[in-house]
Each structure stands twice: as C-alpha cells, then as structure tokens.
Amino acid sequence: MIITSWLFIPGNNARALKKIDAQLQADYFIIDLEDAVPLAEKSETRKNVQDFMTNHPTSKDIYLRINSIDSLLYEDDLNKISIELFKGIILSKCEDAKQVKIIENLLVKQSVAPNIIPLIETVQGYYHLQEILQETSVERIAFGAIDMANEFNISGENLINNPLLNDMRIQMALLSRRFNKQPPLDAPCIFIDKLDVLQQESEFAKKIGYYGKLAIHPKQLEIIANAFSLSEEELKLAKEIVEVYEQNNYKTISYKNIMIDTPVYLRMKKLLNL
C-alpha cells in the first residue's frame, strides 16, 4: 500500500485533534509536541494529548512527534503519554544512532515495540545517516528541509527547487534503499498558498523514489495524494505489461513502444503489489 500523506496536528490544538477521525483525509497523522508547541505549553499539551488519545479511540494510524534529545524534553514526552496508543514515534532532529537507541530503550522499558522515524534535519544527522538507517527500530526516515536550510541560511524563494536540498533528498532515497528501509518521507512544503510549489516538490520526490510527503495543512493533502498515488491508467498498463511478458514466456518483448524485459516486469509487479 502506498502511504502518501502524513499530516502534522499541533498537540495543543484540541479542535484540530478532534477532526482526525471524521474530517481530515490523511493516510497517517502526526501529533506534534515539538515545533508547534511553545515551551510554556509543553506540559499542558502532554495532558491534552493523553486525554485525547484515551477518550477518542480511532481506527486511524497516529504517530507522536517528540522533542529532540538535545532539548531534554523527550523523557517527559514518553513518560507522561501512553505511547502504546500510537503507531510509532517521530524523533525530531535526530543526529546519530545513539539518539535512536536512547528512544528505543525507553520504549522497551515501557513494553512498547520500538517503531521510530528519525527526522533528518541537521548536517550532523545527515552525515550519520548510514548508522541511523542500520538501527532495526527505524522503519524509515523523514527529511526536515526547513531546519536543514536554516543551517545554511537558506530562506524564502531560495528554498524552492534548491539544488543542495534536492541532492540530500536523493542521497536519503539511495541510502534508504541500500539499508532496505521503507522509502523516506519528503519534507513539508511551508508555502501553504503556493500549491504549484507543493506539486513540484511532490513530483520531484516521487521521481526519486519517495512514496509520501509530510503535510502541515489539510489543503495540501489532495495534491500530495494525487502526486504519489498511481492512476488507473498506470495500474492498467502495469497489469497489461505483466500479462504480456508472462504470456511471452518471460522473453524480452516490445509492447506499446515499451521494451519489456525482466527489470521492467519486476517493476510493474511491484506497482501492482503496492
């Protein structure tokens, strides 16, 4: 199954939390305890999130984004909220495998199976990417492009189609494949009203092997879903290619101006399985 959209919900926004089950059409939800919540509201937000998760059971898959290790707030995040109610943990500003281990050990102590998605948002995290991806508790990584851009003083229009950030996207896709992880999640587009930029970012991410993108506003969900989902035409062609190749006894053949050999066949099979 292709999971396309992951929507952040501020943990201190009770009204938005209540929309998760009925009104918001994301594949996954991420309740945010980090950037969206001012320091003075962290404690009260944890209580509100705990109350919501306890009293509003849902069939939706929900992750919890906790504060970074360096913030020293992560322990309260994990100890004062029932983590077993969540699909997994989003680790903010993950910088090395040691930080993943810290979270993993805390989860194990609570008898929670570790399922961690590190956010790669710093140069330090980027250069420790290989060791992070070797952790068994890591199912995939996610790109935090805005914090990364801040390290290089990149802002405004320079964020759009930035070659440095795009190169990092490519490397994250390559290394995720090398270490047999799920495809990474692309960073959210901060230009909420520039839907053309969101479309451009989503199309680029799909081209380099991403299967989904983080969202910070509900209006972004439809574009993300359309960009990453397979169309009926794509599925129909994939099915035809698989059938033609098998009927030709797995020999190379041309079909609709496409040269079909084993790699093409396996790619089409993979699309149908997704």
C-alpha positions in Angstrom: 0.0 0.0 0.0 1.3 3.4 -0.9 1.0 5.8 2.1 1.1 9.2 0.5 0.2 11.9 3.1 1.3 12.4 6.7 -0.4 15.4 8.3 1.0 17.2 11.3 -1.5 18.2 14.0 -0.3 20.5 16.8 -0.7 18.8 20.1 -2.0 22.0 21.7 -4.8 22.4 19.1 -7.7 20.4 20.7 -10.1 21.5 17.9 -7.8 20.1 15.2 -7.2 16.8 17.1 -11.0 16.1 17.1 -11.1 16.4 13.3 -8.7 13.4 12.9 -11.3 10.7 12.7 -14.1 12.5 10.8 -12.9 15.3 8.7 -9.2 15.0 7.8 -8.3 12.8 4.9 -4.6 12.0 5.5 -3.2 8.4 5.4 -1.3 9.0 8.7 -1.4 11.7 11.4 1.4 13.1 13.4 0.6 14.7 16.7 3.3 17.3 17.2 4.8 18.0 20.6 7.8 19.9 19.2 7.9 23.0 16.9 4.1 23.6 17.1 4.1 23.8 20.9 5.7 26.8 22.8 7.9 25.8 25.7 5.4 27.2 28.3 2.7 24.9 26.9 4.6 21.6 26.7 3.3 20.2 30.0 -0.3 21.1 29.4 -0.1 19.8 25.8 1.0 16.4 27.0 -2.0 16.2 29.3 -4.3 17.2 26.4 -2.8 14.7 24.1 -3.1 11.9 26.7 -6.7 12.8 27.2 -7.5 12.9 23.5 -5.8 9.5 22.8 -7.5 7.9 25.8 -11.0 9.2 25.2 -11.2 9.3 21.4 -10.4 5.9 20.1 -9.8 5.9 16.4 -9.0 3.5 13.6 -6.6 6.0 12.1 -2.8 5.4 12.5 -1.3 8.2 14.6 2.4 8.9 15.3 3.8 11.1 18.0 6.5 13.6 17.2 8.5 14.1 20.4 11.0 16.8 21.2 14.7 16.3 20.3 17.2 14.6 22.6 19.1 17.8 23.0 16.0 19.6 24.3 15.9 17.3 27.4 12.1 17.3 27.0 11.8 13.9 25.3 11.6 11.9 28.5 8.6 13.7 29.7 7.0 13.2 26.3 7.5 9.5 26.5 6.8 9.0 30.2 3.6 11.2 30.5 1.8 9.9 27.5 0.7 6.3 26.8 3.0 5.6 23.9 1.3 2.2 23.2 -1.6 4.2 21.8 0.5 5.4 18.9 1.7 3.7 15.7 5.2 5.0 16.4 7.5 7.8 17.3 8.8 10.7 15.1 12.2 11.7 16.6 12.9 15.4 16.0 16.4 16.5 14.9 17.9 13.0 15.1 21.7 13.3 14.8 23.1 9.8 15.3 22.3 6.2 16.1 22.9 6.8 19.9 19.9 9.0 20.0 17.8 6.4 18.3 19.0 3.9 20.9 18.0 6.2 23.8 14.4 6.3 22.5 14.4 2.6 21.7 15.5 1.7 25.3 12.8 4.0 26.8 10.2 2.4 24.7 11.3 -1.2 25.6 11.2 -0.3 29.3 7.5 0.6 28.7 7.0 -2.7 26.9 6.3 -0.8 23.7 7.7 -2.3 20.4 10.0 0.4 19.1 8.9 1.9 15.8 10.9 5.1 15.1 11.0 7.5 12.2 14.0 9.8 12.7 13.7 13.3 11.2 16.9 14.2 9.5 17.0 18.0 10.0 20.7 18.8 10.6 24.0 18.4 8.9 25.1 16.2 11.8 22.1 13.9 11.3 22.7 13.8 7.5 26.3 12.7 7.9 25.3 10.0 10.4 22.5 8.7 8.1 24.1 5.4 7.4 24.4 4.4 11.1 20.9 5.7 11.8 19.4 3.5 9.0 21.1 0.5 10.4 19.0 0.6 13.5 16.4 -2.1 13.5 13.8 0.1 15.2 14.0 2.6 12.3 11.3 1.8 9.7 12.1 4.8 7.5 13.5 8.3 7.8 11.9 11.7 7.0 13.5 14.9 5.7 13.3 18.1 7.7 14.2 20.5 4.9 13.5 23.8 6.7 15.7 23.2 9.7 18.3 21.9 7.4 18.0 25.0 5.3 18.5 27.2 8.4 21.9 25.7 8.9 22.9 27.1 5.5 21.0 30.4 5.9 18.7 29.4 3.0 15.3 31.0 3.2 12.4 32.4 1.2 12.3 31.7 -2.6 15.7 30.0 -2.3 14.0 27.1 -0.7 12.2 26.3 -3.9 14.0 23.6 -6.1 17.2 24.2 -4.1 20.0 22.0 -5.5 21.6 21.4 -2.1 18.3 20.2 -0.5 17.4 18.2 -3.6 20.8 16.4 -3.5 20.1 15.5 0.1 16.7 14.1 -0.9 18.4 11.9 -3.5 21.0 10.6 -1.0 18.3 9.8 1.5 16.4 7.8 -1.1 19.6 5.9 -2.1 20.7 5.0 1.4 17.2 4.0 2.5 17.2 1.5 -0.4 20.7 0.3 0.5 19.7 -0.5 4.0 16.4 -2.0 3.0 14.2 0.6 4.7 10.8 1.9 3.6 11.1 4.9 1.2 11.8 8.2 3.0 9.1 10.8 3.6 9.7 14.2 1.9 9.7 17.4 3.9 6.6 19.5 4.2 6.1 22.5 1.9 5.9 25.6 4.0 4.3 27.7 1.3 0.8 26.8 2.1 -0.8 29.0 -0.6 1.7 28.1 -3.3 0.1 24.8 -4.3 2.2 24.8 -7.5 5.4 24.6 -5.4 3.8 21.7 -3.4 3.0 20.0 -6.7 6.6 20.5 -8.0 8.1 19.2 -4.8 5.8 16.2 -4.7 6.5 15.2 -8.3 10.3 15.5 -7.8 10.1 13.3 -4.7 8.1 10.7 -6.5 10.6 10.6 -9.3 13.5 9.8 -7.0 11.7 7.0 -5.2 9.7 8.6 -2.3 6.3 7.3 -1.6 4.9 10.1 0.6 5.3 13.6 1.9 4.7 15.4 5.2 1.9 18.0 5.3 1.3 20.9 7.6 -2.1 22.0 6.3 -5.2 20.0 5.2 -5.4 21.9 1.9 -2.1 20.2 0.9 -3.4 16.6 1.3 -5.2 16.3 -2.1 -2.2 17.4 -4.1 0.1 15.1 -2.2 -2.3 12.2 -2.7 -2.7 12.8 -6.4 1.0 13.2 -7.0 2.1 10.0 -5.3 -0.9 7.7 -5.9 -1.0 5.5 -9.0 -3.5 6.5 -11.6 -6.0 4.0 -13.2 -4.0 4.3 -16.4 -0.7 3.4 -14.7 -2.3 0.4 -13.0 -3.9 -0.7 -16.2 -0.7 -0.5 -18.1 1.2 -2.3 -15.4 -1.3 -5.2 -15.5 -1.0 -5.4 -19.3 2.8 -5.5 -19.2 2.8 -8.2 -16.6 0.3 -10.3 -18.6 2.1 -9.8 -21.9 5.5 -10.7 -20.5 4.2 -13.8 -18.8 2.4 -14.9 -22.0 5.6 -14.5 -23.9 7.3 -16.9 -21.6 9.3 -14.2 -19.9 11.2 -13.2 -23.1 12.0 -9.6 -24.0 9.2 -8.1 -26.0 8.1 -4.7 -27.2 4.6 -3.5 -26.1 3.1 -0.1 -26.7 6.6 1.2 -27.6 8.0 0.0 -24.3 10.8 -2.6 -24.3 9.8 -5.1 -21.6 12.5 -7.2 -20.0 12.9 -8.7 -16.5 13.6 -5.4 -14.7 10.6 -3.7 -16.3 8.4 -6.7 -15.5 9.5 -6.8 -11.8 8.8 -3.0 -11.5 5.3 -3.5 -12.8 4.7 -6.4 -10.4 5.9 -4.2 -7.6 3.5 -1.4 -8.6 0.6 -3.9 -8.6 1.6 -5.2 -5.2 1.6 -1.7 -3.8 
